[in-house]
Amino acid sequence: MISIHSQHQLITVLFVVAPEQGPYR
C-alpha cells in the first residue's frame, strides 16, 4: 500500500514538473 501511495505521489509530481521542465510545453 505504501509503495502504491509513493508511486501515485511520484506520478503526480512528474505530471506537474514534466510540462514545466520538459518539451511538453
TISELO-31891 format. One record per atom (N, C-alpha, C, O, CB): residue number from 0; residue in three letters; atom name; z, x, y. Coordinates in steps of 0.001 Angstrom, whole numbers, plus 500000, padded with zeros to 6 digits. Glycine has a CB too. Layout:
N
<NUM; "ALA"; "CA"; <Z; X; Y>>
...
// end
This chain:
25
<0; "MET"; "N"; <500000; 500844; 498801>>
<0; "MET"; "CA"; <500000; 500000; 500000>>
<0; "MET"; "C"; <500000; 500881; 501253>>
<0; "MET"; "O"; <499251; 500643; 502200>>
<0; "MET"; "CB"; <501232; 499044; 500004>>
<1; "ILE"; "N"; <500849; 501893; 501232>>
<1; "ILE"; "CA"; <500925; 502789; 502399>>
<1; "ILE"; "C"; <499579; 503483; 502610>>
<1; "ILE"; "O"; <499130; 503676; 503740>>
<1; "ILE"; "CB"; <502056; 503846; 502214>>
<2; "SER"; "N"; <498946; 503854; 501486>>
<2; "SER"; "CA"; <497657; 504563; 501570>>
<2; "SER"; "C"; <496619; 503663; 502237>>
<2; "SER"; "O"; <495844; 504112; 503082>>
<2; "SER"; "CB"; <497167; 505001; 500153>>
<3; "ILE"; "N"; <496614; 502393; 501847>>
<3; "ILE"; "CA"; <495631; 501459; 502414>>
<3; "ILE"; "C"; <495905; 501284; 503913>>
<3; "ILE"; "O"; <494980; 501271; 504725>>
<3; "ILE"; "CB"; <495682; 500075; 501676>>
<4; "HIS"; "N"; <497176; 501151; 504261>>
<4; "HIS"; "CA"; <497531; 500966; 505672>>
<4; "HIS"; "C"; <497062; 502172; 506490>>
<4; "HIS"; "O"; <496533; 502031; 507593>>
<4; "HIS"; "CB"; <499066; 500765; 505832>>
<5; "SER"; "N"; <497268; 503351; 505921>>
<5; "SER"; "CA"; <496869; 504578; 506613>>
<5; "SER"; "C"; <495359; 504594; 506799>>
<5; "SER"; "O"; <494851; 504967; 507856>>
<5; "SER"; "CB"; <497331; 505833; 505829>>
<6; "GLN"; "N"; <494651; 504180; 505747>>
<6; "GLN"; "CA"; <493182; 504178; 505821>>
<6; "GLN"; "C"; <492724; 503183; 506888>>
<6; "GLN"; "O"; <491825; 503477; 507676>>
<6; "GLN"; "CB"; <492553; 503820; 504436>>
<7; "HIS"; "N"; <493341; 502022; 506907>>
<7; "HIS"; "CA"; <492950; 500993; 507871>>
<7; "HIS"; "C"; <493119; 501517; 509295>>
<7; "HIS"; "O"; <492265; 501309; 510156>>
<7; "HIS"; "CB"; <493784; 499707; 507666>>
<8; "GLN"; "N"; <494247; 502203; 509522>>
<8; "GLN"; "CA"; <494503; 502746; 510862>>
<8; "GLN"; "C"; <493472; 503817; 511195>>
<8; "GLN"; "O"; <492994; 503903; 512327>>
<8; "GLN"; "CB"; <495938; 503330; 510956>>
<9; "LEU"; "N"; <493136; 504629; 510204>>
<9; "LEU"; "CA"; <492165; 505701; 510421>>
<9; "LEU"; "C"; <490814; 505110; 510804>>
<9; "LEU"; "O"; <490153; 505587; 511726>>
<9; "LEU"; "CB"; <492030; 506584; 509160>>
<10; "ILE"; "N"; <490414; 504071; 510085>>
<10; "ILE"; "CA"; <489124; 503429; 510360>>
<10; "ILE"; "C"; <489129; 502848; 511772>>
<10; "ILE"; "O"; <488151; 502974; 512509>>
<10; "ILE"; "CB"; <488823; 502316; 509314>>
<11; "THR"; "N"; <490239; 502213; 512140>>
<11; "THR"; "CA"; <490327; 501622; 513484>>
<11; "THR"; "C"; <490177; 502694; 514550>>
<11; "THR"; "O"; <489456; 502510; 515530>>
<11; "THR"; "CB"; <491666; 500879; 513668>>
<12; "VAL"; "N"; <490857; 503812; 514354>>
<12; "VAL"; "CA"; <490774; 504909; 515335>>
<12; "VAL"; "C"; <489348; 505437; 515396>>
<12; "VAL"; "O"; <488836; 505749; 516471>>
<12; "VAL"; "CB"; <491760; 506060; 514972>>
<13; "LEU"; "N"; <488715; 505533; 514235>>
<13; "LEU"; "CA"; <487337; 506046; 514196>>
<13; "LEU"; "C"; <486420; 505116; 514984>>
<13; "LEU"; "O"; <485561; 505569; 515740>>
<13; "LEU"; "CB"; <486835; 506188; 512727>>
<14; "PHE"; "N"; <486610; 503822; 514802>>
<14; "PHE"; "CA"; <485760; 502849; 515494>>
<14; "PHE"; "C"; <485953; 502920; 517002>>
<14; "PHE"; "O"; <485043; 502620; 517775>>
<14; "PHE"; "CB"; <486054; 501433; 514997>>
<15; "VAL"; "N"; <487155; 503321; 517407>>
<15; "VAL"; "CA"; <487444; 503370; 518849>>
<15; "VAL"; "C"; <486993; 504697; 519445>>
<15; "VAL"; "O"; <486559; 504751; 520596>>
<15; "VAL"; "CB"; <488951; 503159; 519110>>
<16; "VAL"; "N"; <487099; 505776; 518652>>
<16; "VAL"; "CA"; <486751; 507102; 519173>>
<16; "VAL"; "C"; <485281; 507433; 518926>>
<16; "VAL"; "O"; <484649; 508114; 519734>>
<16; "VAL"; "CB"; <487640; 508173; 518533>>
<17; "ALA"; "N"; <484744; 506953; 517816>>
<17; "ALA"; "CA"; <483350; 507270; 517464>>
<17; "ALA"; "C"; <482382; 506910; 518600>>
<17; "ALA"; "O"; <481597; 507765; 519011>>
<17; "ALA"; "CB"; <482945; 506524; 516179>>
<18; "PRO"; "N"; <482412; 505700; 519110>>
<18; "PRO"; "CA"; <481460; 505306; 520171>>
<18; "PRO"; "C"; <481652; 506111; 521455>>
<18; "PRO"; "O"; <480717; 506254; 522243>>
<18; "PRO"; "CB"; <481608; 503815; 520481>>
<19; "GLU"; "N"; <482850; 506634; 521668>>
<19; "GLU"; "CA"; <483105; 507387; 522906>>
<19; "GLU"; "C"; <482745; 508853; 522748>>
<19; "GLU"; "O"; <482443; 509533; 523729>>
<19; "GLU"; "CB"; <484572; 507259; 523317>>
<20; "GLN"; "N"; <482776; 509346; 521500>>
<20; "GLN"; "CA"; <482538; 510769; 521271>>
<20; "GLN"; "C"; <481263; 510987; 520469>>
<20; "GLN"; "O"; <480757; 512107; 520392>>
<20; "GLN"; "CB"; <483728; 511400; 520547>>
<21; "GLY"; "N"; <480747; 509922; 519873>>
<21; "GLY"; "CA"; <479556; 510067; 519017>>
<21; "GLY"; "C"; <478294; 509623; 519729>>
<21; "GLY"; "O"; <478338; 509217; 520890>>
<21; "GLY"; "CB"; <479723; 509265; 517732>>
<22; "PRO"; "N"; <477174; 509701; 519034>>
<22; "PRO"; "CA"; <475877; 509319; 519604>>
<22; "PRO"; "C"; <475625; 507827; 519499>>
<22; "PRO"; "O"; <474495; 507368; 519662>>
<22; "PRO"; "CB"; <474758; 510071; 518915>>
<23; "TYR"; "N"; <476682; 507069; 519226>>
<23; "TYR"; "CA"; <476516; 505605; 519094>>
<23; "TYR"; "C"; <476559; 504938; 520453>>
<23; "TYR"; "O"; <476433; 503718; 520561>>
<23; "TYR"; "CB"; <477609; 505005; 518183>>
<24; "ARG"; "N"; <476738; 505738; 521487>>
<24; "ARG"; "CA"; <476887; 505158; 522824>>
<24; "ARG"; "C"; <475624; 504366; 523145>>
<24; "ARG"; "O"; <475518; 503784; 524224>>
<24; "ARG"; "CB"; <477146; 506269; 523906>>
// end
